[in-house]
Amino acid sequence: KLLLTVLISKKGFYVAATGGVVGQQQGQSNPAEAPPSIPKKGDGSYDYTALTESMVNVKKEFPSESKVIVGAEGDISYEVLVQTMDAVRETPGKDRKLLFTDVTLGAM
Protein backbone atom coordinates (compact mmCIF):
# COMPACT_ATOMS: atom_id res chain seq x y z
CA LYS A 1 0.00 0.00 0.00
CA LEU A 2 1.08 3.53 -0.74
CA LEU A 3 -0.32 5.24 2.40
CA LEU A 4 0.02 8.70 0.85
CA THR A 5 -0.06 11.57 3.34
CA VAL A 6 0.03 15.34 2.89
CA LEU A 7 0.72 17.34 6.04
CA ILE A 8 0.17 21.10 6.11
CA SER A 9 2.51 23.10 8.32
CA LYS A 10 3.36 26.77 8.71
CA LYS A 11 6.44 26.03 6.53
CA GLY A 12 4.62 24.35 3.64
CA PHE A 13 3.56 20.83 2.65
CA TYR A 14 5.15 17.57 3.72
CA VAL A 15 4.33 14.82 1.24
CA ALA A 16 4.95 11.35 2.61
CA ALA A 17 4.24 7.77 1.65
CA THR A 18 5.29 4.36 2.84
CA GLY A 19 9.05 4.63 3.12
CA GLY A 20 9.50 8.28 4.07
CA VAL A 21 8.95 11.94 3.33
CA VAL A 22 9.39 13.09 -0.27
CA GLY A 23 12.46 15.30 -0.47
CA GLN A 24 13.78 14.35 2.97
CA GLN A 25 17.49 13.70 3.28
CA GLN A 26 18.57 10.11 3.90
CA GLY A 27 19.45 9.51 7.53
CA GLN A 28 17.57 12.56 8.80
CA SER A 29 16.58 11.46 12.30
CA ASN A 30 13.94 14.06 13.13
CA PRO A 31 11.34 14.63 10.39
CA ALA A 32 9.97 17.66 12.27
CA GLU A 33 13.26 19.46 11.63
CA ALA A 34 13.34 18.54 7.95
CA PRO A 35 12.41 21.18 5.39
CA PRO A 36 9.00 20.68 3.80
CA SER A 37 8.71 18.71 0.57
CA ILE A 38 6.99 21.76 -0.93
CA PRO A 39 7.92 24.97 0.91
CA LYS A 40 5.78 28.09 0.87
CA LYS A 41 6.37 30.56 -1.96
CA GLY A 42 8.50 33.65 -1.46
CA ASP A 43 5.40 35.71 -0.69
CA GLY A 44 4.43 33.32 2.15
CA SER A 45 1.55 31.64 0.32
CA TYR A 46 1.14 27.89 -0.12
CA ASP A 47 2.26 26.46 -3.46
CA TYR A 48 -0.85 24.52 -4.50
CA THR A 49 0.39 24.22 -8.09
CA ALA A 50 3.55 22.43 -6.96
CA LEU A 51 1.45 20.20 -4.68
CA THR A 52 -0.79 19.19 -7.59
CA GLU A 53 2.28 18.53 -9.77
CA SER A 54 3.67 16.31 -7.01
CA MET A 55 0.37 14.42 -6.84
CA VAL A 56 0.39 13.96 -10.64
CA ASN A 57 3.86 12.38 -10.38
CA VAL A 58 2.74 10.07 -7.57
CA LYS A 59 -0.36 9.10 -9.54
CA LYS A 60 1.82 8.14 -12.52
CA GLU A 61 3.67 5.69 -10.26
CA PHE A 62 0.50 4.40 -8.55
CA PRO A 63 -2.33 4.79 -11.10
CA SER A 64 -4.85 2.63 -9.21
CA GLU A 65 -4.37 4.39 -5.85
CA SER A 66 -7.12 6.85 -4.87
CA LYS A 67 -6.54 7.40 -1.13
CA VAL A 68 -4.72 10.25 0.57
CA ILE A 69 -4.59 11.36 4.20
CA VAL A 70 -4.48 15.13 4.75
CA GLY A 71 -3.37 16.47 8.13
CA ALA A 72 -2.75 19.99 9.36
CA GLU A 73 -1.19 21.81 12.28
CA GLY A 74 -3.84 23.17 14.65
CA ASP A 75 -3.62 26.78 13.53
CA ILE A 76 -3.93 26.15 9.79
CA SER A 77 -7.00 27.90 8.40
CA TYR A 78 -9.99 26.03 7.01
CA GLU A 79 -9.47 27.77 3.65
CA VAL A 80 -5.93 26.35 3.36
CA LEU A 81 -7.23 22.89 4.27
CA VAL A 82 -9.93 23.02 1.58
CA GLN A 83 -7.53 24.34 -1.09
CA THR A 84 -5.10 21.55 -0.18
CA MET A 85 -7.84 18.92 -0.56
CA ASP A 86 -8.73 20.42 -3.95
CA ALA A 87 -5.07 20.32 -5.03
CA VAL A 88 -4.71 16.60 -4.25
CA ARG A 89 -8.08 15.51 -5.67
CA GLU A 90 -7.81 16.70 -9.28
CA THR A 91 -5.85 18.79 -11.73
CA PRO A 92 -7.17 22.31 -12.39
CA GLY A 93 -8.42 23.71 -15.66
CA LYS A 94 -10.62 22.62 -18.48
CA ASP A 95 -9.23 19.08 -18.88
CA ARG A 96 -9.40 18.04 -15.23
CA LYS A 97 -8.01 14.67 -14.27
CA LEU A 98 -8.85 12.89 -11.06
CA LEU A 99 -5.91 12.21 -8.77
CA PHE A 100 -6.57 11.12 -5.18
CA THR A 101 -10.32 11.38 -4.63
CA ASP A 102 -10.64 9.43 -1.35
CA VAL A 103 -9.49 12.10 1.10
CA THR A 104 -9.28 11.30 4.82
CA LEU A 105 -8.55 13.99 7.38
CA GLY A 106 -6.02 13.12 10.04
CA ALA A 107 -4.70 14.86 13.14
CA MET A 108 -1.13 16.14 13.20
Rosetta constraint file for C-alpha pairs under 8 A:
AtomPair CA 1 CA 18 HARMONIC 7.42 0.50
AtomPair CA 2 CA 17 HARMONIC 5.80 0.50
AtomPair CA 2 CA 18 HARMONIC 5.59 0.50
AtomPair CA 2 CA 62 HARMONIC 7.88 0.50
AtomPair CA 2 CA 65 HARMONIC 7.52 0.50
AtomPair CA 3 CA 17 HARMONIC 5.26 0.50
AtomPair CA 3 CA 18 HARMONIC 5.69 0.50
AtomPair CA 3 CA 67 HARMONIC 7.47 0.50
AtomPair CA 3 CA 68 HARMONIC 6.92 0.50
AtomPair CA 3 CA 69 HARMONIC 7.68 0.50
AtomPair CA 4 CA 15 HARMONIC 7.50 0.50
AtomPair CA 4 CA 16 HARMONIC 5.87 0.50
AtomPair CA 4 CA 17 HARMONIC 4.40 0.50
AtomPair CA 4 CA 18 HARMONIC 7.12 0.50
AtomPair CA 4 CA 67 HARMONIC 6.97 0.50
AtomPair CA 4 CA 68 HARMONIC 4.99 0.50
AtomPair CA 4 CA 69 HARMONIC 6.29 0.50
AtomPair CA 5 CA 14 HARMONIC 7.96 0.50
AtomPair CA 5 CA 15 HARMONIC 5.85 0.50
AtomPair CA 5 CA 16 HARMONIC 5.07 0.50
AtomPair CA 5 CA 17 HARMONIC 5.98 0.50
AtomPair CA 5 CA 68 HARMONIC 5.58 0.50
AtomPair CA 5 CA 69 HARMONIC 4.62 0.50
AtomPair CA 5 CA 70 HARMONIC 5.85 0.50
AtomPair CA 5 CA 71 HARMONIC 7.62 0.50
AtomPair CA 6 CA 13 HARMONIC 6.53 0.50
AtomPair CA 6 CA 14 HARMONIC 5.64 0.50
AtomPair CA 6 CA 15 HARMONIC 4.64 0.50
AtomPair CA 6 CA 16 HARMONIC 6.35 0.50
AtomPair CA 6 CA 68 HARMONIC 7.34 0.50
AtomPair CA 6 CA 69 HARMONIC 6.24 0.50
AtomPair CA 6 CA 70 HARMONIC 4.88 0.50
AtomPair CA 6 CA 71 HARMONIC 6.34 0.50
AtomPair CA 7 CA 13 HARMONIC 5.64 0.50
AtomPair CA 7 CA 14 HARMONIC 5.00 0.50
AtomPair CA 7 CA 15 HARMONIC 6.52 0.50
AtomPair CA 7 CA 70 HARMONIC 5.80 0.50
AtomPair CA 7 CA 71 HARMONIC 4.68 0.50
AtomPair CA 7 CA 72 HARMONIC 5.49 0.50
AtomPair CA 7 CA 73 HARMONIC 7.91 0.50
AtomPair CA 7 CA 108 HARMONIC 7.50 0.50
AtomPair CA 8 CA 12 HARMONIC 6.04 0.50
AtomPair CA 8 CA 13 HARMONIC 4.85 0.50
AtomPair CA 8 CA 14 HARMONIC 6.55 0.50
AtomPair CA 8 CA 70 HARMONIC 7.69 0.50
AtomPair CA 8 CA 71 HARMONIC 6.17 0.50
AtomPair CA 8 CA 72 HARMONIC 4.51 0.50
AtomPair CA 8 CA 73 HARMONIC 6.37 0.50
AtomPair CA 8 CA 76 HARMONIC 7.47 0.50
AtomPair CA 8 CA 81 HARMONIC 7.83 0.50
AtomPair CA 9 CA 13 HARMONIC 6.20 0.50
AtomPair CA 9 CA 14 HARMONIC 7.66 0.50
AtomPair CA 9 CA 72 HARMONIC 6.20 0.50
AtomPair CA 9 CA 73 HARMONIC 5.57 0.50
AtomPair CA 9 CA 76 HARMONIC 7.27 0.50
AtomPair CA 10 CA 73 HARMONIC 7.62 0.50
AtomPair CA 10 CA 76 HARMONIC 7.39 0.50
AtomPair CA 11 CA 35 HARMONIC 7.78 0.50
AtomPair CA 11 CA 36 HARMONIC 6.53 0.50
AtomPair CA 11 CA 39 HARMONIC 5.91 0.50
AtomPair CA 11 CA 40 HARMONIC 6.06 0.50
AtomPair CA 12 CA 36 HARMONIC 5.72 0.50
AtomPair CA 12 CA 37 HARMONIC 7.62 0.50
AtomPair CA 12 CA 38 HARMONIC 5.76 0.50
AtomPair CA 12 CA 39 HARMONIC 4.32 0.50
AtomPair CA 12 CA 40 HARMONIC 4.79 0.50
AtomPair CA 12 CA 46 HARMONIC 6.23 0.50
AtomPair CA 12 CA 47 HARMONIC 7.77 0.50
AtomPair CA 13 CA 36 HARMONIC 5.57 0.50
AtomPair CA 13 CA 37 HARMONIC 5.95 0.50
AtomPair CA 13 CA 38 HARMONIC 5.04 0.50
AtomPair CA 13 CA 39 HARMONIC 6.25 0.50
AtomPair CA 13 CA 40 HARMONIC 7.79 0.50
AtomPair CA 13 CA 46 HARMONIC 7.96 0.50
AtomPair CA 13 CA 51 HARMONIC 7.65 0.50
AtomPair CA 14 CA 21 HARMONIC 6.81 0.50
AtomPair CA 14 CA 22 HARMONIC 7.35 0.50
AtomPair CA 14 CA 36 HARMONIC 4.96 0.50
AtomPair CA 14 CA 37 HARMONIC 4.89 0.50
AtomPair CA 14 CA 38 HARMONIC 6.53 0.50
AtomPair CA 15 CA 21 HARMONIC 5.83 0.50
AtomPair CA 15 CA 22 HARMONIC 5.56 0.50
AtomPair CA 15 CA 36 HARMONIC 7.92 0.50
AtomPair CA 15 CA 37 HARMONIC 5.90 0.50
AtomPair CA 15 CA 38 HARMONIC 7.75 0.50
AtomPair CA 16 CA 20 HARMONIC 5.67 0.50
AtomPair CA 16 CA 21 HARMONIC 4.10 0.50
AtomPair CA 16 CA 22 HARMONIC 5.57 0.50
AtomPair CA 17 CA 21 HARMONIC 6.51 0.50
AtomPair CA 17 CA 22 HARMONIC 7.65 0.50
AtomPair CA 20 CA 24 HARMONIC 7.51 0.50
AtomPair CA 21 CA 31 HARMONIC 7.92 0.50
AtomPair CA 21 CA 37 HARMONIC 7.31 0.50
AtomPair CA 22 CA 37 HARMONIC 5.72 0.50
AtomPair CA 23 CA 36 HARMONIC 7.69 0.50
AtomPair CA 23 CA 37 HARMONIC 5.17 0.50
AtomPair CA 24 CA 28 HARMONIC 7.18 0.50
AtomPair CA 24 CA 31 HARMONIC 7.82 0.50
AtomPair CA 24 CA 34 HARMONIC 6.52 0.50
AtomPair CA 24 CA 35 HARMONIC 7.38 0.50
AtomPair CA 24 CA 36 HARMONIC 7.98 0.50
AtomPair CA 24 CA 37 HARMONIC 7.10 0.50
AtomPair CA 25 CA 34 HARMONIC 7.90 0.50
AtomPair CA 28 CA 34 HARMONIC 7.37 0.50
AtomPair CA 30 CA 34 HARMONIC 6.87 0.50
AtomPair CA 35 CA 39 HARMONIC 7.39 0.50
AtomPair CA 38 CA 47 HARMONIC 7.12 0.50
AtomPair CA 38 CA 50 HARMONIC 6.98 0.50
AtomPair CA 38 CA 51 HARMONIC 6.87 0.50
AtomPair CA 39 CA 46 HARMONIC 7.46 0.50
AtomPair CA 39 CA 47 HARMONIC 7.30 0.50
AtomPair CA 40 CA 44 HARMONIC 5.55 0.50
AtomPair CA 40 CA 45 HARMONIC 5.56 0.50
AtomPair CA 40 CA 46 HARMONIC 4.75 0.50
AtomPair CA 40 CA 47 HARMONIC 5.81 0.50
AtomPair CA 41 CA 45 HARMONIC 5.44 0.50
AtomPair CA 41 CA 46 HARMONIC 6.15 0.50
AtomPair CA 41 CA 47 HARMONIC 5.99 0.50
AtomPair CA 47 CA 51 HARMONIC 6.43 0.50
AtomPair CA 48 CA 52 HARMONIC 6.16 0.50
AtomPair CA 48 CA 83 HARMONIC 7.51 0.50
AtomPair CA 48 CA 84 HARMONIC 6.75 0.50
AtomPair CA 48 CA 87 HARMONIC 5.98 0.50
AtomPair CA 49 CA 53 HARMONIC 6.23 0.50
AtomPair CA 49 CA 87 HARMONIC 7.37 0.50
AtomPair CA 50 CA 54 HARMONIC 6.12 0.50
AtomPair CA 51 CA 55 HARMONIC 6.26 0.50
AtomPair CA 51 CA 87 HARMONIC 6.52 0.50
AtomPair CA 51 CA 88 HARMONIC 7.15 0.50
AtomPair CA 52 CA 56 HARMONIC 6.16 0.50
AtomPair CA 52 CA 87 HARMONIC 5.11 0.50
AtomPair CA 52 CA 88 HARMONIC 5.76 0.50
AtomPair CA 52 CA 90 HARMONIC 7.64 0.50
AtomPair CA 52 CA 91 HARMONIC 6.55 0.50
AtomPair CA 53 CA 57 HARMONIC 6.37 0.50
AtomPair CA 54 CA 58 HARMONIC 6.33 0.50
AtomPair CA 55 CA 59 HARMONIC 6.01 0.50
AtomPair CA 55 CA 88 HARMONIC 6.10 0.50
AtomPair CA 55 CA 99 HARMONIC 6.93 0.50
AtomPair CA 55 CA 100 HARMONIC 7.86 0.50
AtomPair CA 56 CA 60 HARMONIC 6.29 0.50
AtomPair CA 56 CA 91 HARMONIC 7.96 0.50
AtomPair CA 56 CA 99 HARMONIC 6.80 0.50
AtomPair CA 57 CA 61 HARMONIC 6.70 0.50
AtomPair CA 58 CA 62 HARMONIC 6.17 0.50
AtomPair CA 59 CA 63 HARMONIC 4.99 0.50
AtomPair CA 59 CA 64 HARMONIC 7.88 0.50
AtomPair CA 59 CA 65 HARMONIC 7.20 0.50
AtomPair CA 59 CA 99 HARMONIC 6.40 0.50
AtomPair CA 59 CA 100 HARMONIC 7.86 0.50
AtomPair CA 65 CA 100 HARMONIC 7.11 0.50
AtomPair CA 66 CA 99 HARMONIC 6.74 0.50
AtomPair CA 66 CA 100 HARMONIC 4.32 0.50
AtomPair CA 66 CA 101 HARMONIC 5.55 0.50
AtomPair CA 66 CA 102 HARMONIC 5.61 0.50
AtomPair CA 67 CA 100 HARMONIC 5.50 0.50
AtomPair CA 67 CA 101 HARMONIC 6.51 0.50
AtomPair CA 67 CA 102 HARMONIC 4.58 0.50
AtomPair CA 67 CA 103 HARMONIC 5.98 0.50
AtomPair CA 67 CA 104 HARMONIC 7.62 0.50
AtomPair CA 68 CA 88 HARMONIC 7.97 0.50
AtomPair CA 68 CA 100 HARMONIC 6.10 0.50
AtomPair CA 68 CA 101 HARMONIC 7.72 0.50
AtomPair CA 68 CA 102 HARMONIC 6.28 0.50
AtomPair CA 68 CA 103 HARMONIC 5.14 0.50
AtomPair CA 68 CA 104 HARMONIC 6.32 0.50
AtomPair CA 69 CA 103 HARMONIC 5.84 0.50
AtomPair CA 69 CA 104 HARMONIC 4.73 0.50
AtomPair CA 69 CA 105 HARMONIC 5.72 0.50
AtomPair CA 69 CA 106 HARMONIC 6.27 0.50
AtomPair CA 70 CA 85 HARMONIC 7.34 0.50
AtomPair CA 70 CA 103 HARMONIC 6.90 0.50
AtomPair CA 70 CA 104 HARMONIC 6.14 0.50
AtomPair CA 70 CA 105 HARMONIC 4.98 0.50
AtomPair CA 70 CA 106 HARMONIC 5.86 0.50
AtomPair CA 71 CA 105 HARMONIC 5.79 0.50
AtomPair CA 71 CA 106 HARMONIC 4.67 0.50
AtomPair CA 71 CA 107 HARMONIC 5.44 0.50
AtomPair CA 71 CA 108 HARMONIC 5.56 0.50
AtomPair CA 72 CA 76 HARMONIC 6.28 0.50
AtomPair CA 72 CA 81 HARMONIC 7.38 0.50
AtomPair CA 72 CA 106 HARMONIC 7.64 0.50
AtomPair CA 72 CA 107 HARMONIC 6.67 0.50
AtomPair CA 72 CA 108 HARMONIC 5.68 0.50
AtomPair CA 73 CA 107 HARMONIC 7.84 0.50
AtomPair CA 73 CA 108 HARMONIC 5.75 0.50
AtomPair CA 74 CA 108 HARMONIC 7.67 0.50
AtomPair CA 76 CA 80 HARMONIC 6.73 0.50
AtomPair CA 76 CA 81 HARMONIC 7.21 0.50
AtomPair CA 77 CA 81 HARMONIC 6.50 0.50
AtomPair CA 78 CA 82 HARMONIC 6.21 0.50
AtomPair CA 79 CA 83 HARMONIC 6.16 0.50
AtomPair CA 80 CA 84 HARMONIC 6.03 0.50
AtomPair CA 81 CA 85 HARMONIC 6.28 0.50
AtomPair CA 82 CA 86 HARMONIC 6.23 0.50
AtomPair CA 83 CA 87 HARMONIC 6.15 0.50
AtomPair CA 84 CA 88 HARMONIC 6.41 0.50
AtomPair CA 85 CA 89 HARMONIC 6.15 0.50
AtomPair CA 85 CA 103 HARMONIC 7.22 0.50
AtomPair CA 86 CA 90 HARMONIC 6.56 0.50
AtomPair CA 87 CA 91 HARMONIC 6.91 0.50
AtomPair CA 87 CA 92 HARMONIC 7.90 0.50
AtomPair CA 88 CA 99 HARMONIC 6.42 0.50
AtomPair CA 88 CA 100 HARMONIC 5.86 0.50
AtomPair CA 88 CA 101 HARMONIC 7.67 0.50
AtomPair CA 89 CA 98 HARMONIC 6.04 0.50
AtomPair CA 89 CA 99 HARMONIC 5.02 0.50
AtomPair CA 89 CA 100 HARMONIC 4.66 0.50
AtomPair CA 89 CA 101 HARMONIC 4.81 0.50
AtomPair CA 89 CA 102 HARMONIC 7.88 0.50
AtomPair CA 89 CA 103 HARMONIC 7.71 0.50
AtomPair CA 90 CA 96 HARMONIC 6.30 0.50
AtomPair CA 90 CA 97 HARMONIC 5.40 0.50
AtomPair CA 90 CA 98 HARMONIC 4.34 0.50
AtomPair CA 90 CA 99 HARMONIC 4.91 0.50
AtomPair CA 90 CA 100 HARMONIC 7.03 0.50
AtomPair CA 90 CA 101 HARMONIC 7.50 0.50
AtomPair CA 91 CA 95 HARMONIC 7.92 0.50
AtomPair CA 91 CA 96 HARMONIC 5.04 0.50
AtomPair CA 91 CA 97 HARMONIC 5.30 0.50
AtomPair CA 91 CA 98 HARMONIC 6.65 0.50
AtomPair CA 91 CA 99 HARMONIC 7.21 0.50
AtomPair CA 92 CA 96 HARMONIC 5.59 0.50
AtomPair CA 92 CA 97 HARMONIC 7.91 0.50
